[in-house]
C-alpha cells in the first residue's frame, strides 16, 4: 500500500470513527472541501504535511497519533 493511499484511508477511518463526512472535516480544519476531496483522490500527486497537520488539528489529534498505526509501520522504506 502506498503512502498517499494509507494517509487517505486513515483520514476516512478517523472521519467514520468521529461520525463526520469529509466536508465537516474541511470545516473543522479550516481548509476547503476541495482540498480534502483531492487528498482522498488516488490520482493526487502530493499531500503536503501542512495539510495533514491542519486536518489532524480539525480532528483534535496530534501528528504522532495520526501516524502511529500498524498501516504506517508496515509501509516499505521509500529510500533504497
N, C-alpha and C positions, 0 to 999 in steps of 0.2 A: 504494500500500500504506500502510496506516495505521500509526502508531507502535506501538500495542499489539500488533498482529499481527506487526510486524517484531521487537519485543522477544521475543515468544513463539517465533517461528521461530528467532531467534538462539540462545535457550537450548536449543531442541531440537537444533539443529545442533551446539552445543557438547557436549551430552549424548551425541549419536551419535559425535562425534569422540573423546570420552574413553571411550566404551563403557559409559555408565551410563544408568539409567532415571530418570524424574522423582522416584521415591521415594528413590533414592540421592542425588540432588541435594539433596532436602529434608534428609536425614540429615546430609550433609556441611555444609550451610549453617546448620543449627540452626533451621530453620523447619518447620512442619507440612507433611505431604504435601498437605493440602487447600489450603494457600497456593500451592504450586507448581501444582497442577492448576487452581486457579481463575485463576492468572496465564495459564495456557495456554488458558483458555476464551475464545473470541472475544466472548462476551457480557459479559465483565468490564468494568466501567466505569472502574476506575482501577488503575494499577500504581504503587506507591509506590517512590521512589528508594531508600529504606532496604531494601526487599525485594530490589530489583535488586542493591544492594551486598552484601547477605548471600549471595545466590546466586552472585555473582561471587567472593566470598571462598571459597565452597564449591568453586568450580572453580579456585581459586588464580590468578585473573586480576584485573587492575585494571579499573575502570570505563572508563578510556581504551581499553584493549584491547577490551572488550566493544563499545563504541560505534564503534570505528574500523573500519568496514566500508563497502563501497560502498552497501549497502542503506540504512544510516542517512544516508549522504551524499546519497542520491537522494530522501529524503523532502522533500516541499514544506514551506515555512515555514508554521507554524501562525498566525502573526500577520500580518494583512493591513492 
